[in-house]
Amino acid sequence: MKKLMFTIGIALAIGSCQSTTEEKSTAVGLDGWLEGTSEEKFEEVAHQLGGYSRTMVEVGYRYSELYWAAMDENWGYADHQIEHIIEAMEDGLKRRPVRAASAEDFMNETLPYMESLLEKEDKEEFLKGFQIFTSACNACHAKEGESAIMIQLPLNRTSPVRF
């Protein structure tokens, strides 16, 4: 519901941003939280969407869920997670295209490879591939100068979702 309301707020903001003057325009969004000129509204919406670090928070969560889904052989849920990892990465790269070069191999090779493994529905094959997946995450971090961010296999379930 919050996502729907936020989307409606963005749509209202965009609809009210037809004026290019620097005058203050009508506040929009739930309870009028989005104020300012059209440019200021767009900047605030961009800020709310966040940069690549927010993308990585979502990907990290889904990485863990992907692992546990496969351990439970819940291949439908695992597929759901990989699709949302792809979506989150694509959206993040739209917001931060400067990261596209570092993510190219991950997007074009690693993620399709993981999708193909999920189609096999083989836990042992998945585990071998997940090691490659994890290494690819760490390689991308290194390319971005973020070698201190080392991904490893999840040790504990943190999600309320149970299989």
Number of C-alpha atoms within 10 A of each C-alpha: 6 7 8 9 12 15 13 15 20 18 14 16 21 15 12 16 19 9 12 9 11 11 10 11 16 14 17 21 17 12 8 10 11 22 16 19 20 24 14 15 22 17 13 15 17 12 10 10 14 14 16 19 10 13 20 16 12 15 20 16 14 21 24 19 22 22 19 24 21 22 17 13 17 15 19 13 17 24 19 14 21 21 15 16 22 16 14 20 21 17 16 21 18 14 16 13 13 11 16 16 13 15 23 12 14 20 15 10 13 21 18 14 16 17 14 13 19 23 12 11 16 14 16 11 12 22 15 11 18 21 13 15 21 16 16 19 19 19 20 19 18 15 13 14 10 12 13 9 11 13 17 12 12 13 8 8 12 11 11 6 9 8 10
